[in-house]
Amino acid sequence: MASSSNPKFAAAAQIVARLRAQGHLAYFAGGCVRDLLLQREPRDYDVATSATPDAVISLFSRTFAVGAHFGVVLVVSGAAIGEEIATEVATFRNDGIYSDGRHPDAVRFSTDPREDVLRRDFTINGMLLDPALLLPSADVTPAVLDFVGGQADLAAGIVRAIGDPERRFQEDKLRMLRAVRFAARFGYVIEPQTFAAIRVLAAEIVQVSRERIRDELTRMLTEGAARNAFELLDSTGLLQQVLPEAVRMKGVEQPPQFHPEGDVWTHTLLLLEKLPPSCPPTLAWGALLHDIGKPATFRRSPERIRFDGHVEVGVRMAEEICRRLRFSNDETAQILALVQNHMRFGDVMHMKQSTLKRFLRLPQFAEHLALHRMDCLSAHGDLTLYDFAKTQYETLPQEAVQPVLLVTGRDLIAAGYKPGPYFKEILAFAEDAQLEGRIHTAQQGMQLVREHFPL
């Protein structure tokens, strides 16, 4: 079921063993149990125990009380720098009221594992497991503590809230997005009462911090089931709350000669379907937002449907979305670059060498290529422009695409030019000539500058 050689597994199993040796109950808990039962390697291993936070801290030499008020302690294993493993150890507890829709106002620690499980989110995440029974030396079948029917729901492919769904979502509104993400990731269905509760409470998702919403959406986009996730977001009513701009793409017609697949929403879903697991988050968001400006620029001319200026409008809308969801400056810059440049591939075979090389040296150009490929495959299917750009990108040497400049600002000053705003124009002119192969030395460059920009 699991690889006992996994360092994270070993670290968590040792923590459980030590807690048990001191007379405490201790188990693997939550998502790691789910993943182990699905024959998947968990990303992390969490431990649930009857030991209080103080008892946990006293038993291990390196701990951090990251949420001791809620019974959570990080136990650090491994002595070598760079090899340290932090395992979350949480005390069994019974939560009180959640006034802020995220954290309980107060918690009561418990020694009863069943009581702890009943306050968790979904049945498939509500199982406990003794890791000692997973080791090769174990001579018994691994026994799962399952008080909520998690194994049955796992086998049936169901995401079901534990207990009353509305109460679970009122406690932590982010659980609504997590229900969608788990259903999409595993290809499961959301149990009807759980689904209905999300529909009822969808408008309250805005009480969750923008950063947490952003992170959940990013996980949905990068776990390999983005289309399924966004269709579920739409059907639950959550998409209208977290990304209303995307909902407006529905029903917006496109010219059939270029987009036989259908409207802008359908086209975008087809792109999302092509996002591989663990793809760069900026590429995923670029795919989602690349045509976000089309609904606002839709126009039906006598000749055909047009979206004049949709790139410029899309960049402004994407910038607002990135600001609203509090992306970093670097992430925002790359997402906006993907939106801004996605239509430039249409001219790639007719660009001057200088324009082409500047295009190819955009930061993370591989993401631009990937977006264009998905864009084509989700529409007309013609990859001619993609193949040309990819070949140029892979075959042109870096020194040809971004060479050491033959003419610099110092050269201009030495030649008698006075610094000013026009320097940028002169330097760009000289670089274009270099990229196009019209000059090969600094002397040739300065001669060309003098001819076109006489003193």
N, C-alpha and C positions, 0 to 999 in steps of 0.2 A: 504493500500500500504506500510506503514512503521510503525514501532513501535515508537510512540512519547516518550516512556519511555527510549529509548536508550540514554545514556548520551551524546554520540557524536552527535546524531541527535538534542537533546535538546540544546546543546551548540551552534551548528551551526545555529539552528533556532532562537535562541536569538540574535545572531550576526546580522542575516538578519533583524530581527524586529527592532533592534536599528538603523541600517543603514537606514532603510525605514522611521523610525520616524524622522530622521534628513533630510529627503527629498531626499535621494539617492536611486537609483535603486539597488536592491540586489536580488540574486537568488542562489539556489543550482546549481552547474554547474559540467559538465563532467561526470566522471564515476559513481558518486553516483546517478545521475539522471537515467543513464542507468540501474544500479542495482535495483533501486526502481521500475522502470517500469517492470523489470523482476521478481519482487517479491523476490529479494535477499537482504539480509542485507548488506549495503555497509561497507567496511572496514573503510573508512574515508569519511568525508563530506567536500567538498570544496565550497567556496562561491565566486561568481563573482559579482562585484559592479561597479557602476559609480563613487564611492568615490575615491579620490586620496589616495596614501599611507599615505601622511601627515594627511589627514582627518581621515583615519582609525586609525592611531596611536593616534590622539587627542581624539578619542571617547572611547577608551578602556584603562583600567589601566595597563594591562600587554600585551605588544606586543614585537615582535622581527622582525626587518626589514631584513629578511633573503634574500630577493631579491627585495629590494625597487626599484632598477634601472629598474627591469622588472615588477614592480607593485605588488610584492608579500610581504605580511605581515602575520606573524603568530600571531593569537590572542589567548591568553591563558585564559581558563576559569577554575573555580574550585579553591577553596582556600586551601583545605587540600592537604598535601604532598602525592603523590602517586595517587591522584584522578584528577590531572590536565589534561586538554584536550586542545591540540593545534589544532586550525582550520586554514587552509590556506585561506587567503582572498586575492583575486587578482583583481586588477583594470582592467576594460575593456581596451583593448589596440589594436593597429594595429602595427604589427611587420614590421620592415624594412628588410634589406638583412641579411642572415645568412652566414657570411664568413667562420665560423669555423664548419659549419654543425651541430651546436648544439644550439647556442644562437643567437638571433638577434643582429646585430651591434648596433641598436638603436630601441627604441620603442616610440610610440606616444600614450599617454593615450586618452581614448575615453569615451563618455557618451552613446554610441550606442551599445546595446548588440549584435545586428546583426553583427556589424563590429568585435566584439570580437570573436564571434563564427566562422567566416569565416577564421580565422587564426589557428584554432584548427586542430587536426589530422584526426579523423574519424567521420563520421556522427553519429554513435551510441554513441560517446562521446561528441557530439556537441549540446546537448539540455540543456535548462535552466528550472528551476522549482521553484515556490514560495512555500516554505515549510509550510507556514500558511495554505495552502489549503489541507495539509495532516493531520492536527490535527483533533481529533474527533469532535471538535466544528464546523469545517468547514461545511457549508451547500451548497457548490458548488463542482462541479466535478473538480479535479485537472487539471489545464491547463498547458501544456508544451509549452514553447517557442521553436519552432522548425523551424529554417530557412533553414535547409539543408536536410530535409527528413529523419531524424534519426529514427523517429518512424516507418516509412515504412520499413527501412532497418532492424530495430530490429525485426519487425514482420516477415520479409522474411528471416532472418538469414544471413545477408550480412555485411561484413566488407568493407566499401567503404571510400576512402580518400575524404576529403572535397576539392572541387575544383579540380585543376590539380594535379594528384597523384605525378608526378615527382617533381613538385615544393614543395609539402608537404614533400617528402622524402629528397630532397636536403636541405631543411631547417633544418631537424633533422634526420640524417641517422638511429638513433635508432628506429624511427617509423616503419622501415621495419620489425624489430624483433617484435615490439609490434603488428603489423598487424597479424603476424603469431601466436603470443600468444593469442590474442583475438579470432581469428578464431578457434584455437584448444580448448581453454577453453570453449567456448560456442557451439562448434560444428557447426560453421558457415562456409560459403565459402567466399573467398576473391574475390571481384568484379573483372571481367576480366581486366579492365584498370589499376586498382590498382595492381593486380597480375603482369601484364606486366611491370609496372613501377619498381616493385621490381626486376624482372629479369634483367632489363636494368641496374639498379643501385646497384645490389648486391655486386659487387666488392668494392664499396665505404663504405661498413659497417666497414671496417678496420680503418676508420677515427674516429670511436667511441672509447672511452676509453675502455680498457680491463675490467675494473671493471664493467662498465655499461653493456657490453656484457655478462660478467659472471652472473650478477644479473638477466638479462632477461632470459638467458638459465636456470638458477636455478628455476626461476618462472615457466617456461615451464615444467620442470621436476617434480615440486611438486604441480601442480594445478590439477592433476588427469587426464590429457589428454596428457601425455608425448609422447606416440606413434604418435598421430595425429600431435603434434607439430613438431616432428623430421621428419616425412614424408613431412610436409609442408616446413620445412627448406631445405630439400633435393630438392624438386620440384621447389622451388623459386631460387635455386642456392646459398642461404645464408649459407648452411651447409659447402660447399666447402671453403667458406671464413673464417668462425669462428671456424670450427673444421674439417679440411681436413682429419685428422686421422680416423674419423668415416666414411667418404665416402669410404675409402679404404676397409672397411669391406664388401662392396657390391660385390657379386659374388664370395666370397671366400668360396669354398666348405668345408663341414665338413663330417666326417664319418657317414653314415646314421644309423649305428647301435646304435650310441649314440645321434645323432642329426637328427632325421627323419624330423624335421621341415624345414630344408634347410640351406642356407648359414649363415655366421656369422652376417650379417646385419639383416636378418630375425629373427634370434635368439635374437639379441639385442632388436629389436623392440618388440618382444613378452615380454621381461622383462619389457621394458618401459610401456607397456600396463598394467602391473600388479602393477605399482607404485600407491599407494593410494594418494588421496589429503592430503596435509600437511605432507607428509612423511619427514623424516630427509633429508636435502639436501645432506649430505655425502652418505647416502644410495643410493639416486637417482644417484649421480655421480658415485658411485661404480658400480651400475647396468649398466650405460652407458659405462663405461670404463673397465669392468672386463675382456673382451676378446679383448681389443684394440691391444694386441700384436700378435694376431693370423695371420693377413695378412703378417706380416714380417717373420713369422716362418713357413708358410705353406710348407709342403713337402709331396709328394705322394710316399710312399714306396710300395714295392711289396705287402705287406699285407694290408695296409690301409693308409688313409690320416693321417698325423701326424702334431703336432704343438709343437715340442720339444723346451722347453725353453720359451714358450709363456708367462708364468707368469713373469719371470725375465725381459723379453723385455717389457711386458705390464707395469710393475712397473716403468721402466725408462721412458716410453712414458707418462704414467699418471703423473709422477712427472714433466715432461716438460710442460704438459698441465696445471697442477695446478700452476706452476710458471708463465707461460705465462698469465694466467687469474687472477693471483694475489690472490689466495686463502690464507687464514691465515695459519700459521704453523700447528695449531691444525686440521683444516679442511683437509689440505694436508695429514697429518699423518694418519687420519682415512680413507680417500679415498685410499691411497696407501696400507694400511693394508687390506682393503676389496679386492683389486686386488691381493695382495700377498698371501692371505690365502684362496681364494675361491676354490682352488683345493684340499685343505687339508681334506675336508670332505670325500673324497674318501677313506681315511685311518682311519676314526674316530672309526670304530668298532674294529680295530686291534691295536690301539695305546696303549702303556704302560700307566698305570694310571697317572704317572707323566707327560707324554706328553699330555694326554687328559686334565688333569686339567690345565696345562699351556695354552692349546688351549682355554678352556672354560673361562679363566679369561682375555682374550684379551679385551681391552677397548671397550665398546659398543658392546659386543658380540651378543646382540639381532639383531644388524644390519647384522652381519655375517650370523646368522640364516635366517633372512629374505631374504638376497641375495641368499643364497643356495636354499631356497625353490622356489624362482622365477626362478632360474637357472634350477632346475629340472623340474618344471612345464612347462618351455619354451623349453624343450628338450624331454627326454625319459619319464618323468612323474613319475618316481619312487621316492617316498619320504621315503624310508627305512632309509637311512643315516640321513636324516633330522629329522625323528621321534626319532631316537636313540639319536642324539646330543641334541635335544630339551628336551628330558626326562632327560638326564644327567644334562643339564644346570639348569633345574627347580627343580630337586630333590636333587642334591648334595649340602649340606650346604656350606655357604661361608667359614667357618673355615676349611672345608676339601679341598676346592679348593685353598684357599690362607691363609694357617695357619700362626700363629706366628712361626718364624723360631726357630728350636731347636738348630741349630749351626750357630753362627755368626762370623764375622771377629774378634771380641774381644775374642771369645772363642779360635780361632786359635792362636792368639797372646799370650794369657795366657798359651796355651799349648806348646809354644816355636816355632811356625811357624813364619817365617819372612815375612812381607808383601811383596807382589809382584804380577805380572800378573797372576800367577798360583792360587792365592786366589779365583779368579772367578770360576775356574774349580772345586776347592775343595768344595766351597759353593754350586755350582750347583749340584754336586754329592750328598752332604748331603741333599739338599732340595728334590732331586729326591727320595732318600731313604725314606724321611719323607712322601712325597706325595703317595708313593707306600705302605706305612704302614709297612716298614721294621724296622723303629725305632720309638720309642714313647717318649723317654726322651733325654735330652741333653747329659747325660752320654753315652747312647747307640750310639748317633750320633758321639761323639768324639771317641769312641772306633772303630767305623766303619771307620772313617777318618784315624785313626792311622794305621789301617790294610791295607788300600789301598794307603795311602800317608805317608809312614814312614819317620820320621825325619832323 
